[in-house]
Amino acid sequence: MSKKDDFKTNAEELKKNGWTIVKGVFSPDEVKALREKVLLSYQQGYGKRDLLSNPHLSHIIINNKIINSLRHLLGGKPVYYGDSSFQIASKFGYISNGFHKDNAYKTTPNAPDWEEDYSVLRVGIYLQDHANHSEGLILKSGSHRYPDLNKGKTVIVPSRPRDVIFWYLTVTHSGNAKLMVW
């Protein structure tokens, strides 16, 4: 299967489920370099600032691999709306912030957010294995169609370090998921 076919499948998953994982976006060396830059950013106090103002991570906003993925998923030119950050859950001491949506009219059924397909995406670059470990993204698949936090199938997203997760702002989600091992 070609990369173009993969993007077609990802776009179909995004439309159907409200989220998709684009596999293997980054090389192992790129992941290592990003991890180092995230740690340096944390050490230098950039944790609460937008990535575009971060001298170590601003390049990720205009990364061709991310932009190319967005173009294929959205079917057009992406626009950055100035909302990005990074976190190191173990350093910041974060716990799950509960299920929520990021769109403007989260629970208003007759609002514009719910009249047609939503075209604003979050981009999640998780630099560790969340297929087997906690602290990743949990979401409700299919919830992008409903202004209700209880709709959709709960999924702990099985992302790996080279992957990038894309989801609509209308998807019910939460960070720092706890993966239970039995």
N, C-alpha and C positions, 0 to 999 in steps of 0.2 A: 504494500500500500504506500502511496506517495504522501509527502507532507501535506499537499493540497487536499488529498482524501481525508487525512487525519483532521485537518482543520474543518472540513465539512462535517465530519462526525462530531467534533467538539462543538461546532455551531448548533447542530441538531440537539445535542445534549443540553447545551445552554438554554435553548428555547424551550425544551420540554421540562427540564428539571430546575432551571434557574441558576445552574452552576455547571462547571466542567473543570477538569484538570488537563492542562497541556503538559504532556510528559517530556522529560529530557530537554527542557529549554536551555539549561545551563550545563556547562561541562563541570566535572569534578574540580578542576582548577579554579573556575569562576566561582563556584560555591565556596571554596576555601578562601578566596580573596574577599568575597562578600562577607563571610563570617568575620574575617579579620577587620574589615572596615566597619562593620556593625559594632564590634567590641571597642574599636578605637573611638567611634562616635559616642558610644555610651560613656567611655572614660573621659571624653572631652565635653560632656554635658549637652549633647545634641538630642537627647531622648525625647524631649517634649516639643521639638520643632518640626516643621514640615520638611520632608526630604529634599525638596528643591533648594532649601537654604543650608543644607548640610554639605560641606565641601568633600566629604568622603563618600556620600551616597547619592548625590544629586544626579549623577550619570544614569542611575537606574530608571529615572523618569523618562529619559529619552533613549533608552536601550532599544536598539532595532529589533531584537527578538521579541520584546514585550509589545512594541508598537505594531510589528507585523502580526502577532497573535491577535491583538485588539482589532486591527483592520479586518482580518478574516472573520472574527467572531461577530463584529458589529456590522460588517458589510460597508464600511466607509472609513473616513478619516477620524481617528480618535481625538478628543479634546481633553486636556488635563484641567481639572477644576480646582486644583490647589488644596487637596486633602490627602496627605500621605504621612506615614510615620513608621517607626520601627519599634520593636520591643524585644527585650530579653526577659522572658517570663520569670526565670529563676533569679535574675538580678533585680528586676523591678518589684518582685513579690506579688505579681498579679494572680488573681484567682478568676474564675469564670465570671464574666459580667452579666450573665443571664441572657436568655434569648431576646433578641431585638431585631428591628429592621433599621436601615440607614436612610431610607428615602424620606422626603419632606412630609408627605401625608400618610404616615405609617398605618393608621387605623381608620381613616376616613374613606368608606367604600365608594362614594361618588366623586372623589377627587381625581384630578388628571392622572395621577400616578397609576390608577387602576383602570383607565379607559382603553389603553392600548399597550402594546409591548413596551416595556421600560428599557431605555437605552443607556443607562448609566451603570457601569461596572466597577466593582472593587477588584483589585489585583492583590493576591496574597502570595508572597514569596517566602515559603517556610524553608529554612536552611537545615532542617534536621528531619529524621524519619518519623513521620506521624502515622505511618501504616502500622507501626509496632510500639509506638511510644506516645505518651500524653502530651498535652500543651498545644495541640493543633486546633484546627477549625472544626466545629460541629455546626451542622445546619439542618434545616428541614427542607428536604428535596420536594420541589413542586409548590413551595410556599409563596413563590413570587407572583402567584395569581390571586392571592387572598390577603386582605388587610386584617389578618387574624394570626396571632402568634402560635396558635395550637394546630394549625393545618400543616400538612406535609409529613413525610416520612423522615424521622430523625436519622442522620448519618454522621458518623465521625469520619471526616474526609481523610482517606488513606494516602496522603501526599508523601512524597519522598524528596530528598534534598534538591534534586535537579528540576523538580516540577514547579509549575506556576498554576495557582487556582484562580479562576475568574468566576464572579457571581454578581447577579443583579443586586442593587441596593434594596430591592423589594423582598429579597430572600431573608427569612428568619434565620438568624445565626448567632453564634457566640464564640468567643475565643477561649483559649486555654482549656480545651476539653480534657476531661479525665478518661483515659482509656482503661477500662477495667480488665484485669487479667485473672482468669479463673483457673 
